[in-house]
């Protein structure tokens, strides 16, 4: 299958998209309990959301890296996610515009189960300022702790087992063309 170079692949429904974040238990436990990000989560800091489960596993080492031992699946309203993309600046453009934008987008190599880079990219969305406020107060539909899945997947990889049945069923996200242009997504086949 020919995967476009820059494509959003995610678990999504007609109304929501699932993104992943990894935190220390001090942040994750209250967030799951409240179904919202609450203190000690800091709204003043940029927070990065990742629709790719495997990219999150690469980032957090299957929930083993310090400060990233709890993995959360955050179900967001699609209109909120698309607001973020519509208000994004690409990180690689640099300059004051990137620093002042409420949302930054970067495309990093997607990863396989062994963390090897794949020949296509996965989106990372950095939220700050107004975008963090909207994320916390308006867009979040549900927060689920998927740490057990992250660890089970890592254990299966280390045991050289087939992990495909464990992985979330991510599929291409139907990104409207104007948003694809803003975030630099590939439109059509490579």
C-alpha positions in Angstrom: 0.0 0.0 0.0 1.4 3.4 -1.0 1.0 5.7 2.0 1.2 9.5 1.3 4.3 11.1 2.6 2.4 13.4 5.1 -0.9 12.0 6.1 -2.9 12.0 9.3 -3.7 8.5 10.4 -5.8 8.1 13.5 -8.6 6.4 15.3 -11.6 8.6 14.5 -15.4 8.6 14.3 -17.8 11.1 12.6 -17.5 13.4 15.6 -14.1 12.6 17.3 -10.4 11.9 16.7 -8.2 10.1 19.3 -4.8 11.5 20.1 -2.2 10.3 22.6 -0.1 11.9 25.3 2.2 10.5 27.9 2.6 11.9 31.4 3.8 11.2 34.9 1.1 9.7 37.2 0.7 13.0 39.0 -0.8 14.5 35.9 -2.4 11.4 34.3 -4.3 10.1 37.4 -6.3 13.3 38.0 -6.9 13.8 34.3 -8.5 10.4 33.9 -10.5 10.9 37.1 -11.8 14.3 36.0 -12.0 13.4 32.3 -10.3 16.8 31.8 -6.8 18.0 32.3 -6.6 19.6 35.7 -3.8 20.6 38.1 -1.0 19.8 38.2 -1.3 20.0 34.4 0.1 23.4 33.4 -1.9 25.3 30.8 1.0 27.7 30.4 3.1 25.1 28.7 2.9 23.9 25.2 1.3 20.4 25.1 1.9 18.1 22.1 -0.8 15.7 20.9 -0.1 12.8 18.6 -2.7 10.9 16.6 -0.3 8.0 15.9 -0.1 5.3 18.6 3.2 4.0 17.4 4.8 7.4 17.3 3.7 7.9 20.9 5.2 4.5 21.7 8.5 5.7 20.2 8.3 8.9 22.2 7.5 7.2 25.6 9.4 3.9 25.1 6.2 1.9 25.6 5.4 3.8 28.8 8.9 3.2 30.2 10.6 6.6 30.0 10.7 8.8 33.1 7.9 11.3 33.2 6.0 9.4 30.5 5.0 6.2 32.3 1.2 6.7 31.8 -0.2 6.9 28.3 -3.5 8.6 27.7 -5.8 8.3 24.7 -7.6 11.6 24.5 -10.8 11.6 22.4 -11.3 15.1 20.9 -14.1 16.7 19.1 -13.1 16.8 15.4 -14.2 20.5 15.0 -11.7 21.3 17.8 -8.9 19.3 16.2 -9.6 21.0 12.9 -9.7 24.5 14.6 -6.2 23.6 15.8 -5.0 22.8 12.3 -6.6 25.9 10.8 -4.7 28.0 13.3 -1.4 26.2 12.9 2.0 27.3 11.8 4.5 24.7 10.6 7.4 24.4 13.0 10.1 24.3 10.3 9.1 27.8 9.1 10.8 29.2 12.2 10.7 32.8 13.3 8.4 34.9 15.5 5.3 33.7 13.7 5.9 30.2 15.0 6.6 31.4 18.5 3.4 33.5 18.6 1.1 30.9 16.9 -1.4 29.1 19.2 -0.6 25.8 17.4 2.5 24.4 15.9 2.6 21.4 13.5 5.6 19.2 12.7 5.8 16.1 10.6 8.2 13.5 12.0 9.0 10.1 10.5 6.4 7.6 11.5 7.8 4.6 13.5 7.3 0.9 13.3 6.9 -1.3 16.4 10.7 -1.4 16.8 10.9 2.4 16.6 12.6 2.4 13.2 11.8 5.4 11.0 9.3 4.7 8.2 9.4 6.5 4.8 6.3 8.6 5.5 5.6 11.1 8.2 3.2 11.4 11.2 1.8 14.7 12.5 2.5 16.1 15.9 0.4 19.1 17.0 1.7 21.5 19.7 -0.9 23.5 21.5 -0.3 26.7 23.4 -2.2 29.7 24.8 -5.8 29.8 23.5 -5.4 26.3 21.9 -4.6 24.7 25.3 -7.5 26.4 26.9 -9.9 25.1 24.2 -8.3 21.6 24.4 -8.9 21.5 28.1 -12.3 23.2 28.3 -14.0 22.5 25.0 -12.5 19.8 22.8 -11.9 16.8 25.2 -14.7 14.2 25.1 -13.0 11.4 27.0 -9.6 10.5 28.5 -8.7 6.8 28.7 -5.6 5.4 30.4 -4.0 3.0 27.8 -0.8 2.4 29.7 -1.6 -1.3 30.0 -1.9 -1.5 26.2 1.3 0.4 25.7 3.2 -1.9 28.0 1.6 -5.1 26.6 2.5 -4.0 23.1 6.1 -3.3 24.2 6.4 -6.7 25.9 5.0 -8.4 22.8 7.5 -6.6 20.6 10.4 -7.6 22.8 9.1 -11.2 22.7 9.1 -11.0 18.9 5.3 -11.6 18.8 2.9 -10.3 16.2 1.4 -7.2 17.7 -0.9 -6.2 14.9 -4.0 -7.3 16.9 -3.0 -5.0 19.8 -2.6 -1.8 17.8 -5.4 0.7 17.5 -7.2 0.6 14.1 -5.8 3.9 12.7 -7.0 4.9 9.3 -6.5 8.0 7.1 -8.2 11.1 8.6 -10.4 12.9 6.0 -8.6 16.2 6.1 -10.3 19.0 4.1 -8.0 20.4 1.3 -7.8 23.9 2.8 -6.5 22.4 6.1 -4.2 20.0 4.2 -2.6 23.1 2.6 -2.2 24.9 5.9 -0.4 22.0 7.6 1.5 20.7 4.6 -0.3 17.4 4.3 0.1 15.4 1.1 -3.0 15.5 -1.0 -3.6 12.4 -3.2 -1.1 9.6 -3.8 2.7 10.0 -3.8 
